[in-house]
Amino acid sequence: MKKLHLFLLLVFSAGCFDQGHQQEVGDIPFDPATDSPNFKICGQESSIKQYYVRGSSHTPAGYEGEKRALEQAFLERYNFPVSESEDGYVTIRFVVNCRGESGRFRIEQMGFDYQPRNFDPELVQQLLEITSSLDGWIPISREGKTCDFYQYLTFKLRNGQIEKILP
């Protein structure tokens, strides 16, 4: 009987692991508390690529109109008053699926000293709303098939104003 219990425990445990994939830094697993259930990835969690994936059979991801169009979207819509206390970086990480839709947004905030800090919630909300409304994402193409990918935008802020958008 002990051997049967041990066998069942091992079989059950083996089914709980994502075989061949360990979660890596930058992965964004689905969180039912914050993520829209309507956003669906096209492949498996383990197949989501980084935005910079390159190679002979890869076409890198991008944005329609490239960086200039992305920056223009923020220039037209971002409207936060000048504030001397709002200096540093806000990074928004997210997933773009094979249809060019974005979801699973995560926000990180830090000062110019690279220490965590909190910006004015209205400022962060504006950046998130503009980022989540961008609809020009171009998915990665791998061997003729479009793929999901991770993307991030880092906003360098000085006095509450966008000084630069990275990458």
SULRA-V93050 format. One record per residue. N is the residue number from 1. RES is the residue in one small letter. D_CENTER is the distance of its C-alpha to the mean C-alpha in Angstrom with 2 decimals. Layout:
# SULRA-V93050
n = (N	N)
res = (RES	RES)
d_center = (D_CENTER	D_CENTER)
This chain:
# SULRA-V93050
n = (1	2	3	4	5	6	7	8	9	10	11	12	13	14	15	16	17	18	19	20	21	22	23	24	25	26	27	28	29	30	31	32	33	34	35	36	37	38	39	40	41	42	43	44	45	46	47	48	49	50	51	52	53	54	55	56	57	58	59	60	61	62	63	64	65	66	67	68	69	70	71	72	73	74	75	76	77	78	79	80	81	82	83	84	85	86	87	88	89	90	91	92	93	94	95	96	97	98	99	100	101	102	103	104	105	106	107	108	109	110	111	112	113	114	115	116	117	118	119	120	121	122	123	124	125	126	127	128	129	130	131	132	133	134	135	136	137	138	139	140	141	142	143	144	145	146	147	148	149	150	151	152	153	154	155	156	157	158	159	160	161	162	163	164	165	166	167)
res = (m	k	k	l	h	l	f	l	l	l	v	f	s	a	g	c	f	d	q	g	h	q	q	e	v	g	d	i	p	f	d	p	a	t	d	s	p	n	f	k	i	c	g	q	e	s	s	i	k	q	y	y	v	r	g	s	s	h	t	p	a	g	y	e	g	e	k	r	a	l	e	q	a	f	l	e	r	y	n	f	p	v	s	e	s	e	d	g	y	v	t	i	r	f	v	v	n	c	r	g	e	s	g	r	f	r	i	e	q	m	g	f	d	y	q	p	r	n	f	d	p	e	l	v	q	q	l	l	e	i	t	s	s	l	d	g	w	i	p	i	s	r	e	g	k	t	c	d	f	y	q	y	l	t	f	k	l	r	n	g	q	i	e	k	i	l	p)
d_center = (48.18	46.21	45.25	44.02	41.84	40.44	39.78	38.00	35.87	34.84	34.14	32.05	30.08	29.37	27.78	25.22	23.56	21.01	23.40	22.37	18.82	18.03	14.69	13.42	11.82	8.06	8.32	6.99	10.32	11.42	13.03	15.90	16.50	13.46	11.82	13.77	15.97	16.24	12.81	13.72	12.48	15.36	15.94	15.95	13.28	14.85	14.56	10.83	11.07	9.57	9.55	12.88	14.72	18.27	21.65	24.62	23.20	19.66	18.76	15.71	12.97	13.44	14.06	17.52	19.77	17.58	16.69	19.81	18.85	15.45	17.41	20.12	18.04	17.35	20.96	22.36	20.57	19.83	22.96	23.21	26.59	27.33	27.13	28.25	26.43	22.88	22.23	19.31	15.58	12.74	9.22	6.35	2.90	1.61	4.42	7.42	10.64	13.95	15.19	12.72	11.49	8.09	7.41	6.49	5.57	6.43	8.83	10.94	14.25	17.02	20.27	21.60	23.05	19.63	20.64	18.60	19.73	19.24	19.30	21.12	19.28	20.23	18.60	15.21	15.68	16.51	13.46	11.28	13.78	13.90	10.21	10.21	13.54	12.81	14.31	14.95	12.23	14.20	13.18	14.31	17.93	19.47	23.21	23.32	20.72	17.29	14.39	10.88	8.30	5.05	4.58	5.11	8.19	10.82	13.80	17.11	19.34	23.10	25.22	22.41	22.09	19.34	20.94	18.30	14.78	13.31	12.78)
